[in-house]
Amino acid sequence: LSSDVCSSDLTVTASAWVSDSTFEDYAYKADITVSGVTEADWLCTMLTPDHTDNELQEILSPYTRTTNNKLTIWAKSKPGRSVKFENIALEKAV
């Protein structure tokens, strides 16, 4: 059984991206605070206001990681601007 952890209107600033070597093709990561998420949860959906943003779609990694109250995402390069996620849905292990 599972339940959802959802957050909306979360912004990742351009300065939040830091160098990282976890994934060879994705040199930057950003941490997003998501209350209630744990390391046992996993990402289902991340939506930006413009789902057809080609630049963003090209650089974001399909890899994510959850830890207590945090979702980490990766990108090939730093987005040149803040990115607002209008909806983040995670599957919560119970």
Z-matrix of the N, CA and C atoms (Angstrom, degrees):
N
C 1 1.447
C 2 1.513 1 109.45
N 3 1.324 2 114.45 1 153.24
C 4 1.451 3 118.33 2 -179.32
C 5 1.521 4 109.98 3 -150.65
N 6 1.293 5 115.82 4 165.83
C 7 1.452 6 122.10 5 173.86
C 8 1.518 7 107.66 6 -141.49
N 9 1.329 8 116.93 7 166.05
C 10 1.457 9 120.23 8 -175.96
C 11 1.511 10 112.72 9 -96.91
N 12 1.321 11 115.09 10 146.99
C 13 1.460 12 123.38 11 167.00
C 14 1.515 13 103.90 12 -112.84
N 15 1.309 14 117.58 13 119.84
C 16 1.459 15 120.79 14 -177.86
C 17 1.520 16 110.05 15 -123.35
N 18 1.304 17 114.94 16 143.12
C 19 1.455 18 121.76 17 174.01
C 20 1.510 19 107.27 18 -136.80
N 21 1.316 20 116.08 19 151.72
C 22 1.457 21 119.00 20 179.24
C 23 1.514 22 109.97 21 -135.79
N 24 1.317 23 113.83 22 159.65
C 25 1.461 24 121.97 23 177.45
C 26 1.522 25 113.12 24 54.19
N 27 1.325 26 116.47 25 49.38
C 28 1.450 27 121.85 26 176.08
C 29 1.527 28 109.20 27 -98.67
N 30 1.311 29 116.59 28 131.76
C 31 1.455 30 121.23 29 -177.55
C 32 1.522 31 110.59 30 -112.79
N 33 1.327 32 115.47 31 132.10
C 34 1.460 33 122.21 32 172.80
C 35 1.523 34 105.69 33 -106.02
N 36 1.324 35 116.14 34 114.62
C 37 1.457 36 119.72 35 -178.78
C 38 1.525 37 110.16 36 -73.97
N 39 1.298 38 116.42 37 158.85
C 40 1.464 39 121.07 38 178.99
C 41 1.524 40 110.71 39 -60.44
N 42 1.331 41 117.45 40 -31.46
C 43 1.468 42 120.79 41 -178.74
C 44 1.528 43 113.14 42 -80.06
N 45 1.330 44 118.39 43 -8.45
C 46 1.472 45 121.46 44 -178.81
C 47 1.532 46 112.74 45 -75.65
N 48 1.318 47 117.10 46 -17.34
C 49 1.466 48 120.97 47 -178.15
C 50 1.519 49 110.18 48 -79.25
N 51 1.329 50 116.58 49 129.43
C 52 1.464 51 121.91 50 179.39
C 53 1.526 52 109.62 51 -126.04
N 54 1.316 53 116.00 52 154.40
C 55 1.467 54 120.91 53 177.84
C 56 1.517 55 110.04 54 -61.40
N 57 1.347 56 115.85 55 143.91
C 58 1.453 57 120.62 56 -178.32
C 59 1.528 58 108.71 57 -156.17
N 60 1.328 59 116.49 58 145.78
C 61 1.465 60 120.22 59 -177.91
C 62 1.534 61 112.83 60 -114.24
N 63 1.327 62 118.03 61 17.27
C 64 1.465 63 120.76 62 -178.88
C 65 1.524 64 111.81 63 -60.77
N 66 1.322 65 117.02 64 -45.61
C 67 1.465 66 122.50 65 -179.22
C 68 1.527 67 109.09 66 -120.84
N 69 1.313 68 116.48 67 127.60
C 70 1.459 69 121.95 68 -174.36
C 71 1.531 70 113.17 69 -55.68
N 72 1.315 71 117.52 70 -42.18
C 73 1.469 72 121.08 71 -175.54
C 74 1.529 73 114.19 72 -85.36
N 75 1.324 74 117.25 73 -6.46
C 76 1.459 75 121.25 74 -176.12
C 77 1.527 76 108.26 75 -127.70
N 78 1.325 77 115.70 76 97.23
C 79 1.460 78 121.83 77 -168.74
C 80 1.526 79 114.63 78 -85.20
N 81 1.339 80 118.27 79 -4.18
C 82 1.458 81 120.63 80 -177.42
C 83 1.521 82 110.75 81 -131.88
N 84 1.324 83 115.72 82 148.39
C 85 1.456 84 120.49 83 176.02
C 86 1.521 85 109.30 84 -133.81
N 87 1.330 86 114.64 85 158.10
C 88 1.464 87 121.33 86 174.58
C 89 1.520 88 107.92 87 -139.67
N 90 1.312 89 115.62 88 141.50
C 91 1.458 90 121.81 89 177.20
C 92 1.523 91 109.02 90 -100.69
N 93 1.324 92 115.26 91 134.22
C 94 1.455 93 121.89 92 178.45
C 95 1.526 94 107.27 93 -118.09
N 96 1.316 95 117.35 94 126.70
C 97 1.458 96 120.92 95 177.00
C 98 1.520 97 109.35 96 -76.00
N 99 1.329 98 115.94 97 123.32
C 100 1.464 99 122.54 98 177.81
C 101 1.527 100 106.95 99 -132.54
N 102 1.310 101 116.79 100 104.12
C 103 1.465 102 121.34 101 -177.48
C 104 1.522 103 111.00 102 -60.15
N 105 1.317 104 115.15 103 133.76
C 106 1.450 105 121.08 104 175.12
C 107 1.512 106 115.69 105 92.42
N 108 1.320 107 117.82 106 -9.41
C 109 1.464 108 120.04 107 -179.82
C 110 1.535 109 108.93 108 -80.38
N 111 1.329 110 116.48 109 147.98
C 112 1.467 111 121.75 110 177.64
C 113 1.521 112 108.97 111 -128.71
N 114 1.313 113 116.78 112 173.76
C 115 1.460 114 120.69 113 -179.57
C 116 1.526 115 112.23 114 -68.54
N 117 1.333 116 118.56 115 -14.36
C 118 1.469 117 121.63 116 178.55
C 119 1.525 118 112.27 117 -85.45
N 120 1.334 119 118.12 118 -8.81
C 121 1.462 120 122.02 119 -177.66
C 122 1.523 121 110.47 120 -87.47
N 123 1.327 122 116.54 121 161.86
C 124 1.454 123 120.00 122 176.84
C 125 1.518 124 110.49 123 -141.43
N 126 1.324 125 115.17 124 153.32
C 127 1.454 126 123.04 125 -175.48
C 128 1.518 127 111.10 126 -73.65
N 129 1.326 128 115.91 127 134.25
C 130 1.465 129 121.82 128 173.57
C 131 1.524 130 110.44 129 -105.43
N 132 1.324 131 117.02 130 -47.24
C 133 1.461 132 121.13 131 -172.91
C 134 1.516 133 110.97 132 -146.63
N 135 1.332 134 116.00 133 138.19
C 136 1.466 135 122.68 134 169.51
C 137 1.509 136 107.04 135 -132.43
N 138 1.321 137 117.30 136 118.93
C 139 1.455 138 120.46 137 -178.43
C 140 1.515 139 111.06 138 -119.14
N 141 1.326 140 115.39 139 132.68
C 142 1.452 141 120.60 140 173.02
C 143 1.523 142 107.25 141 -96.69
N 144 1.332 143 118.55 142 160.97
C 145 1.459 144 120.04 143 179.76
C 146 1.523 145 112.71 144 -56.25
N 147 1.314 146 117.22 145 -34.82
C 148 1.460 147 120.60 146 177.32
C 149 1.513 148 107.91 147 -113.21
N 150 1.313 149 116.80 148 97.18
C 151 1.466 150 121.74 149 -176.37
C 152 1.530 151 112.61 150 -67.14
N 153 1.321 152 116.66 151 -10.40
C 154 1.464 153 119.93 152 -179.66
C 155 1.529 154 111.65 153 -103.71
N 156 1.310 155 117.52 154 18.24
C 157 1.458 156 121.98 155 179.02
C 158 1.531 157 108.48 156 -67.46
N 159 1.323 158 116.31 157 94.84
C 160 1.465 159 121.24 158 -174.24
C 161 1.516 160 113.01 159 -60.54
N 162 1.336 161 117.85 160 -41.41
C 163 1.462 162 120.57 161 -179.63
C 164 1.526 163 110.08 162 -58.80
N 165 1.310 164 116.07 163 -48.02
C 166 1.457 165 120.52 164 -178.23
C 167 1.527 166 111.58 165 -66.94
N 168 1.310 167 117.32 166 -43.22
C 169 1.470 168 120.92 167 179.80
C 170 1.528 169 111.42 168 -61.43
N 171 1.315 170 116.54 169 -34.07
C 172 1.467 171 120.55 170 -178.37
C 173 1.527 172 113.45 171 -72.38
N 174 1.337 173 116.76 172 -29.59
C 175 1.466 174 117.87 173 -174.22
C 176 1.526 175 113.82 174 -100.48
N 177 1.334 176 119.33 175 -22.61
C 178 1.467 177 120.03 176 -178.37
C 179 1.521 178 111.43 177 -72.21
N 180 1.296 179 115.29 178 140.36
C 181 1.460 180 122.96 179 179.07
C 182 1.531 181 110.92 180 -83.89
N 183 1.325 182 117.14 181 150.44
C 184 1.465 183 119.04 182 172.12
C 185 1.533 184 111.53 183 -77.35
N 186 1.327 185 117.42 184 -9.32
C 187 1.453 186 122.16 185 -177.80
C 188 1.525 187 110.86 186 -85.07
N 189 1.320 188 116.34 187 136.72
C 190 1.459 189 122.22 188 174.11
C 191 1.522 190 107.84 189 -140.56
N 192 1.306 191 115.54 190 163.03
C 193 1.466 192 120.31 191 176.31
C 194 1.524 193 108.12 192 -142.29
N 195 1.321 194 116.06 193 139.86
C 196 1.459 195 120.22 194 176.17
C 197 1.524 196 109.66 195 -113.67
N 198 1.321 197 114.51 196 142.52
C 199 1.454 198 122.43 197 170.28
C 200 1.530 199 105.29 198 -136.61
N 201 1.291 200 117.98 199 -176.99
C 202 1.460 201 119.52 200 -176.90
C 203 1.525 202 111.67 201 -59.33
N 204 1.340 203 114.98 202 114.86
C 205 1.470 204 124.11 203 178.08
C 206 1.525 205 114.23 204 63.00
N 207 1.337 206 117.00 205 24.21
C 208 1.466 207 119.14 206 -177.86
C 209 1.527 208 111.05 207 -146.97
N 210 1.327 209 115.07 208 137.70
C 211 1.461 210 123.42 209 171.75
C 212 1.524 211 106.82 210 -116.35
N 213 1.326 212 117.32 211 126.23
C 214 1.463 213 121.38 212 177.86
C 215 1.510 214 108.09 213 -105.98
N 216 1.342 215 115.43 214 132.59
C 217 1.463 216 121.73 215 177.40
C 218 1.525 217 108.46 216 -122.91
N 219 1.329 218 116.34 217 156.93
C 220 1.464 219 121.86 218 -179.06
C 221 1.525 220 110.64 219 -123.06
N 222 1.334 221 115.08 220 157.54
C 223 1.467 222 121.88 221 178.00
C 224 1.522 223 109.82 222 -145.59
N 225 1.333 224 115.32 223 153.37
C 226 1.462 225 120.92 224 177.85
C 227 1.524 226 111.38 225 -66.77
N 228 1.330 227 115.22 226 -37.38
C 229 1.457 228 121.20 227 179.05
C 230 1.523 229 107.66 228 -143.30
N 231 1.319 230 115.66 229 165.68
C 232 1.461 231 119.62 230 179.66
C 233 1.527 232 109.16 231 -73.41
N 234 1.338 233 117.41 232 128.72
C 235 1.468 234 117.81 233 171.47
C 236 1.526 235 108.55 234 -61.53
N 237 1.285 236 117.04 235 141.59
C 238 1.461 237 121.52 236 -177.56
C 239 1.514 238 113.54 237 -80.49
N 240 1.326 239 117.57 238 9.97
C 241 1.459 240 121.64 239 -176.87
C 242 1.521 241 108.75 240 -155.87
N 243 1.315 242 116.05 241 170.60
C 244 1.463 243 120.28 242 173.39
C 245 1.522 244 109.24 243 -69.02
N 246 1.326 245 115.44 244 146.17
C 247 1.465 246 121.07 245 178.92
C 248 1.516 247 107.71 246 -119.77
N 249 1.322 248 115.78 247 124.53
C 250 1.459 249 120.57 248 178.64
C 251 1.525 250 108.80 249 -101.86
N 252 1.327 251 116.15 250 124.78
C 253 1.459 252 121.79 251 175.69
C 254 1.522 253 107.13 252 -98.20
N 255 1.321 254 116.34 253 117.42
C 256 1.460 255 118.74 254 -175.99
C 257 1.519 256 111.93 255 -79.88
N 258 1.320 257 117.57 256 -19.58
C 259 1.461 258 119.46 257 179.39
C 260 1.525 259 109.46 258 -155.51
N 261 1.306 260 116.17 259 126.54
C 262 1.460 261 122.51 260 173.15
C 263 1.523 262 106.50 261 -124.02
N 264 1.319 263 116.54 262 119.99
C 265 1.466 264 121.26 263 178.80
C 266 1.517 265 109.14 264 -117.59
N 267 1.311 266 115.84 265 129.71
C 268 1.459 267 121.24 266 179.36
C 269 1.521 268 108.41 267 -122.23
N 270 1.314 269 114.96 268 145.28
C 271 1.450 270 121.45 269 174.99
C 272 1.524 271 106.85 270 -85.68
N 273 1.308 272 116.79 271 123.62
C 274 1.449 273 121.74 272 -175.72
C 275 1.518 274 109.93 273 -100.42
N 276 1.304 275 116.85 274 123.55
C 277 1.455 276 121.57 275 177.24
C 278 1.528 277 108.48 276 -75.84
N 279 1.319 278 116.02 277 130.65
C 280 1.474 279 120.33 278 177.82
C 281 1.508 280 110.53 279 -130.16
